Amino acid sequence: MATSRQPVEELDPDVLACLSGVTDPEIGLSIVDLGLIYRARNGPQGLDVALTLTSQACPLGELIADNVRARLACRFPAAPDIAVALVWVPAWSPDRISGHSRERLGLPAMEAL
């Protein structure tokens, strides 16, 4: 059975590197480090990203998605299409946060849980 720390789908390292510069404005950390990216593909049809938010009640979802689109368009200008979807399944949980971001937030390391 998959845990919420495992990638949900394909995660292209170049796309993730690009998206590491997008921050969650409320938390101030990268959306990649927060584990909000569930899919990051770069293929012949273009870029395909699925992301979630820490809460469905977050009012900044479209702002974050727009920032993702803009960053991808700058980094991959030849991409024929950029698809960015906001998804809610599976639900995000704090155990998706990277180790160094957990430390910055004052959360215990995953090994300690």
PyMOL commands that set and color helices and strands:
alter all, ss='L'
color gray80, all
select helices_A, chain A and resi 13-19+61-75+94-96+99-105+110-112
alter helices_A, ss='H'
color red, helices_A
select strands_A, chain A and resi 37-43+46-51+82-86
alter strands_A, ss='S'
color yellow, strands_A
deselect
rebuild
show_as cartoon
